[in-house]
Amino acid sequence: MQDSSFVAGPPLQLVMQWIDEMWAQECAPPTFDTQEENYEDIVEELLSFEDQQDFQLLEPLRTRQRKSYEGESRFLTPRPVIALHPSSPLNNRLKRCTVSVRLLDVYGSPLDCHEQTHLYGPHGKETLMSVPHSRTPPISVKIAGKCDLSALRLGFIVEYETDDGYCGQAHLMSNEVQLARKQCPTKSRTSSRASRVNMLQRNIKCE
């Protein structure tokens, strides 16, 4: 006689098939729609470079800057300093604060990873803010001559922690900077050679 307490379930083969299907769905790569949604989330986060009330760039950058070519050491001027705004509620509450620099296009969107390599400095692209002074030291960064852009902005990512353990992040954006290209040395050599030829011709005429 069959035990009435036993409840018949689906065959073992169907259960194993269902497990395989669920595992395949879990391991499957994300669809195009999912990738597009993730990309939009990332873009929305990156586009948040805008003026913040808590921190400020003390001085605007010079609107015209030179790229740093091989053998040169041309830093962006004035060297940017990020400071805590005097009216910020974070005053006397900061425990630590770091500032990192990024390259943005003229509209404030971060450049891709390859373009970011054109921004560099002797101490890297991240600095610590002096909490007692509520500002960073001047940040020494330069833009490599290989950068193809003629205009851009700097973005500053401020990450901080308060005395009560709260961690926050703020984004700052510099003014637009025009990048001047290095003058072609062949032109100067050609002009100097031409001037020497003219001088020789004048000397010959005088003789």
C-alpha positions in Angstrom: 0.0 0.0 0.0 1.4 3.4 -1.0 2.1 5.8 1.8 -0.3 8.7 1.6 2.2 11.1 3.2 4.4 10.9 0.1 3.8 13.7 -2.4 4.9 12.9 -5.9 7.1 15.6 -7.5 8.3 16.1 -11.0 10.6 13.4 -12.4 14.3 13.8 -11.5 15.2 14.3 -15.2 12.9 17.4 -15.4 14.4 18.8 -12.3 17.9 18.4 -13.6 16.9 20.0 -16.9 15.4 23.0 -15.1 18.6 23.4 -13.0 20.7 23.4 -16.2 18.5 26.0 -17.9 18.6 28.3 -14.9 22.4 27.9 -14.7 22.8 28.7 -18.4 20.7 31.9 -18.0 22.9 32.9 -15.0 26.1 32.4 -16.9 25.0 33.9 -20.2 26.6 37.2 -21.2 24.5 40.3 -20.8 22.2 41.2 -23.7 22.7 44.3 -25.7 19.9 46.0 -23.9 21.5 45.2 -20.5 24.9 46.5 -21.8 23.2 49.7 -23.1 21.5 50.3 -19.7 24.8 49.8 -17.8 26.6 52.1 -20.3 23.9 54.8 -19.7 24.4 54.4 -15.9 28.1 54.9 -16.3 27.8 57.9 -18.6 25.3 59.5 -16.2 27.7 59.1 -13.4 30.7 60.5 -15.4 28.7 63.5 -16.6 28.3 64.7 -13.1 31.3 67.1 -13.3 29.8 70.4 -12.3 30.3 73.2 -9.8 30.0 72.0 -6.2 29.2 74.2 -3.2 31.6 72.4 -0.8 34.8 72.7 -2.8 36.3 75.2 -5.2 39.1 75.7 -7.7 40.9 78.7 -6.3 42.1 80.2 -9.6 41.0 79.6 -13.2 43.5 78.1 -15.5 45.1 80.3 -18.2 42.9 80.0 -21.2 45.8 79.3 -23.5 48.3 76.6 -22.5 51.2 74.8 -24.2 51.4 71.0 -24.5 54.5 69.3 -23.1 56.5 67.7 -25.9 59.4 65.3 -25.5 62.3 66.9 -23.7 60.0 69.6 -22.2 58.5 70.1 -18.8 55.6 72.5 -19.3 53.0 72.3 -16.5 49.6 73.7 -16.7 49.4 77.2 -15.1 48.5 78.4 -12.6 49.0 75.0 -11.0 45.5 74.1 -9.8 44.6 74.3 -6.1 41.4 72.8 -4.7 40.1 74.2 -1.5 37.2 73.7 0.9 34.7 76.5 0.4 34.6 78.8 3.5 30.8 78.5 3.8 30.7 74.7 3.4 29.2 72.7 6.3 32.2 70.4 6.0 34.4 72.9 7.7 36.0 71.5 10.8 34.5 68.1 10.0 36.9 66.6 7.5 39.0 63.6 8.5 40.7 63.0 5.2 40.3 64.2 1.6 41.9 63.2 -1.7 41.7 65.0 -5.1 42.4 63.3 -8.4 42.6 65.0 -11.8 40.9 63.9 -15.1 40.8 65.2 -18.6 37.4 66.4 -19.8 36.2 67.6 -23.2 34.9 71.2 -23.5 31.4 70.0 -22.6 32.5 68.4 -19.3 32.4 64.8 -20.3 35.4 62.6 -19.3 37.7 61.5 -22.1 38.3 57.8 -22.7 41.0 55.8 -20.9 43.6 56.2 -23.7 43.2 60.0 -23.8 43.6 60.1 -20.0 47.2 58.8 -20.4 48.1 62.2 -22.0 47.7 63.8 -18.5 50.5 63.1 -16.2 52.7 64.7 -13.5 55.8 64.0 -11.4 53.6 63.0 -8.4 50.8 61.3 -10.3 47.3 62.6 -10.8 46.1 62.3 -7.2 47.0 64.5 -4.2 46.0 64.8 -0.5 44.2 67.8 0.8 45.8 69.3 3.9 42.9 69.1 6.4 44.3 71.8 8.7 44.7 74.2 5.8 41.5 73.0 3.9 43.3 73.0 0.6 45.6 71.0 -1.6 49.1 71.9 -2.5 49.5 73.2 -6.1 48.9 70.2 -8.4 51.6 69.8 -11.0 50.2 68.2 -14.2 51.0 68.5 -17.9 49.4 67.4 -21.1 51.5 65.4 -23.5 52.2 66.7 -27.0 50.6 63.5 -28.4 47.2 64.7 -27.3 45.2 65.6 -30.4 42.7 67.9 -28.8 42.9 71.6 -29.3 40.7 72.4 -26.3 39.6 70.7 -23.1 38.9 71.1 -19.4 40.2 69.6 -16.2 37.9 67.6 -13.9 38.6 67.1 -10.2 37.2 64.2 -8.2 37.1 65.0 -4.5 36.7 62.1 -2.2 36.4 62.8 1.5 35.5 61.3 4.9 34.1 63.2 7.8 34.8 62.8 11.5 31.6 60.9 12.0 32.5 58.4 9.3 30.5 59.7 6.4 32.1 59.3 3.0 31.3 61.5 0.1 32.4 62.6 -3.3 32.3 65.8 -5.2 33.2 66.8 -8.8 34.7 70.1 -10.0 35.3 71.3 -13.5 37.9 73.9 -14.7 37.4 76.6 -17.3 38.0 75.7 -20.9 41.6 75.7 -22.0 42.9 76.1 -25.5 46.0 74.0 -26.3 48.7 75.6 -28.5 50.8 73.4 -30.7 54.5 73.4 -30.8 56.0 75.5 -33.6 57.6 73.5 -36.3 61.4 73.8 -35.9 61.9 73.4 -39.7 60.4 76.8 -40.2 62.8 78.5 -37.9 65.7 76.7 -39.4 64.6 77.6 -42.9 64.1 81.3 -42.0 67.5 81.5 -40.3 69.1 79.8 -43.3 67.4 82.3 -45.6 68.6 85.3 -43.5 72.2 84.0 -43.7 72.0 83.7 -47.5 70.6 87.3 -47.7 73.5 88.5 -45.6 76.0 86.8 -47.8 74.4 88.3 -50.9 74.6 91.8 -49.4 78.2 91.3 -48.5 79.1 90.2 -52.0 77.4 93.3 -53.5 79.3 95.5 -51.1 82.6 94.1 -52.2 
